[in-house]
Amino acid sequence: MASTTQEASHGAAEAAHGGGSSMPQLDFATFGNQIFWLAVALVVIYLILSRVALPRIAAVLAERQGTITNDIAAAEDLKAKAVEAENVYNKALADARAEAQRIAAETRAEIQAGLDEAIAQADVDIAAKAAESEKAIAEIKAGALDSITAVANDTAAEVVAALGGKADAKAIAAAVSDRMKG
């Protein structure tokens, strides 16, 4: 009985394996059935991908492309605004420099005018003081000449008197006057 049981189990194993073939995929008897189910599976996969997955992927790609396009357009707008802002800034800077130069020129002109006026006033003051000084010097000189003449007359009269002579005031004054003239 052991041999019958062994043969029965061996026969069941062969039947399970498709007759004498070791892989059922390679059994020519089932190729038609396998090809049919392969075609059905590929059609189902194609339908699922074309109806569900590919539209979602296409939507994501379209959204990404739209976002990129919008970002590029926004960047170009911002670049144009930046260039415009830079031009406005450069113009404002040039205007400010021109205004600063104008103010500096006006200030220099005002300072120069004030300086010229002060110099003219100083020249007038110096000329007035010089005239006063010359007048004072002339007065002092005239006073000094008068004093020298008086001292010379007195000294000459005393010297003549000391030598024993008689001093004539008119003759002494004439002699001193001649001597002072040179």
NORBELVEN-V755223 format. One record per pair of residues at least 6 apart in sequence whose C-alpha atoms are under 6 Angstrom apart, sorted by the first residue. I is the first residue (numbers start at 1). J is the second residue. If there is no record, write none. Layout:
BEGIN
I&J ; I&J
END
This chain:
BEGIN
153&173 ; 157&167 ; 160&167
END
